[in-house]
Amino acid sequence: MAVAEQLNSTEVLKKMGRELTRMRVLLVDRHSSARNSLRVILSTLGVTAIHNAGSTAEVLRQVKGFPFDIIFADYHLEDGRDGQQLLEELRQKHLIPLSTVYMVITAERAYQNVVSVAELAPDDYLIKPFTADQLQSRLARALYKKRFFARVFEHLDNGAYLDALAACEALQGQEELFHYDTLRFKGEILNVLGRYDEAKAVYQEVLDNAMVPWARMGLAVALRGMDNLDEAEAIGAELIEEFPQYLAAYDFVASVREEMGKLPEAQEALLKASERSPNNSARQRMIGDVAMRNDDLDAAERAYSKVLERRRGSSLRVIDDYTNLSRVMLGNGHTEGARRVTQELRRDWRGSRQGELAALIMDSLCADKEGEPAKAKQSLEKALELHNELRNDGLAGEFSQKIAVDLAHACLANGDEATAQEILGKVAAEYNEDRGMIAQIRGVFSKTGKEEAGQTLLAKVSREIVELNNRGVLAARSGNLEGSVQMLIEAAERVPNLQFLVNATKAIFTLIDRKGWNEPLAIRGLRYLEMAQSKEERNPKVISARELCHQVARKYGIEIVQGGIRSPREKNASGALPARAS
């Protein structure tokens, strides 16, 4: 019999003893009376460190100030959002660790719909009304599971996927109750690491015993990684058919179809998911992006409008939310609406130079659309001046490259083709694998009647990238590792795209592995890794590079920490080295 089955909730909580009394709890509910009732129940269990939040804004403020062991969130929140969306936000932004117990509280009549629409499953659900004994039982189970997977969660929070995989494998066979949970974690980690054959085998083992949706989704992800796009799409489509509330399947199918070049079908899948869960801002943003590429400007405008509406007044808003909507409004001929959005951008981002830059660019594009070339030029000149200031201050990388493309658009519209070519060439090289960014660049050339110039520029960028990469690869194959490292460093400095940043990082730490620890070189490699992670943190290539860095550092007794590196003798000092190099 499993250990958890031998222990009832009271025994589990008693076993934890003083540990529970030291736990910090956050109660999230619109109604203070509901929070007070739950506080009373928790106090009978010895919990005294209890915080309250009546809104998502208050939740975000509190989790940034305190580490919480347990969060209880009502399903219906004050701003039309729900407790599961809040969990997704907290997880994606790494505001709470995986070890935090997160429970959603919901009414019984809504339970089935709540569970089926779950896009990021909480640890458990509490169905109202519930008793103290029911809460105690559910809490005991959740805490026991968190304790069982503690090492796995710790490594995942630190991004150490190989260590997490080893910890997961060590747990296999220890607890029958968590057998499938262990396999699920293992499969997900293998997929993230890009070890798709092994992940496929894990999910197939699960499916041989139970046809659970998450295992079929994991199998589809593995097949996609193995370039079996047709089969991956088919599995995703079957999941949608059999489990229409399983929204992750829609997003997956859409991404596969986009990769296959089936953009209208990708948009269709996203729209169907949006019908079931209209308040997911991330999905609405994806709909807007795909609709723009499909030239479905009405759908794009609706989607981007929803994003801005959901983010208005939120700390989660970004400048792109305003410019995305302004851009599509201009394309739709809604210049007055684009003006209003730009005014809102300027008001909401008052004091931000990046916000002012974006507003000036939109001012220029609006004036050009309205047939006022003098005003368009005046706004463009101010924008270029501010852009140069940001670049000189080393802040050019802190604003969206979509906005950089808009700046180039304004340059082309005002006859400054040289500046536009310079800007677009850099963006195209840095984001050469981003289909959406390349499509936006093509669109700018098309709108300004410069299609041929655009084709020439993109072809030139592609050739240069291939040539730069080949030089480093050929040097490595010839055994000239030092030469290869130097060439890849030059490539990463010249074109800091994901491919070159990862290649340079791996080459640097491979050289260190063979030749000995080189601190300045290691710091440079970590800077490239940091830049790659900022572009696509969960890309298997980026994760592979990160694992290599940690593996080599450990070989020399060096620890990689956030912001730099330190040797064992420095662990109790405050001298972590900055991850920067000239």
HELIX and SHEET records of a PDB file:
HELIX    1   1 VAL A    3  GLN A    6  1                                   4    
HELIX    2   2 SER A    9  MET A   16  1                                   8    
HELIX    3   3 ARG A   18  THR A   21  1                                   4    
HELIX    4   4 SER A   32  THR A   44  1                                  13    
HELIX    5   5 THR A   56  GLY A   65  1                                  10    
HELIX    6   6 GLY A   83  GLN A   92  1                                  10    
HELIX    7   7 GLU A  108  ALA A  110  5                                   3    
HELIX    8   8 TYR A  111  SER A  116  1                                   6    
HELIX    9   9 ALA A  132  PHE A  148  1                                  17    
HELIX   10  10 ALA A  150  ASP A  157  1                                   8    
HELIX   11  11 TYR A  161  LEU A  171  1                                  11    
HELIX   12  12 GLU A  176  PHE A  178  5                                   3    
HELIX   13  13 HIS A  179  VAL A  192  1                                  14    
HELIX   14  14 TYR A  196  LEU A  207  1                                  12    
HELIX   15  15 PRO A  213  GLY A  225  1                                  13    
HELIX   16  16 LEU A  229  GLU A  242  1                                  14    
HELIX   17  17 LEU A  247  GLU A  259  1                                  13    
HELIX   18  18 LEU A  263  ARG A  276  1                                  14    
HELIX   19  19 SER A  281  ARG A  293  1                                  13    
HELIX   20  20 LEU A  297  ARG A  311  1                                  15    
HELIX   21  21 ILE A  319  GLY A  331  1                                  13    
HELIX   22  22 THR A  335  ASP A  348  1                                  14    
HELIX   23  23 ARG A  353  LYS A  369  1                                  17    
HELIX   24  24 PRO A  373  ASN A  392  1                                  20    
HELIX   25  25 ALA A  396  GLU A  398  5                                   3    
HELIX   26  26 GLN A  401  ALA A  413  1                                  13    
HELIX   27  27 GLU A  417  GLU A  430  1                                  14    
HELIX   28  28 ARG A  435  LYS A  447  1                                  13    
HELIX   29  29 GLU A  451  ARG A  477  1                                  27    
HELIX   30  30 LEU A  481  ARG A  494  1                                  14    
HELIX   31  31 LEU A  498  LYS A  515  1                                  18    
HELIX   32  32 GLU A  519  GLU A  536  1                                  18    
HELIX   33  33 PRO A  540  LYS A  555  1                                  16    
HELIX   34  34 PRO A  568  GLU A  570  5                                   3    
SHEET    1   A 5 ALA A  49  ALA A  53  0                                        
SHEET    2   A 5 ARG A  24  VAL A  28  1                                        
SHEET    3   A 5 ILE A  70  ASP A  74  1                                        
SHEET    4   A 5 VAL A 101  ALA A 107  1                                        
SHEET    5   A 5 ASP A 124  LYS A 128  1                                        
SHEET    1   B 2 GLU A 559  VAL A 561  0                                        
SHEET    2   B 2 GLY A 564  ARG A 566 -1                                        
END                                                                             
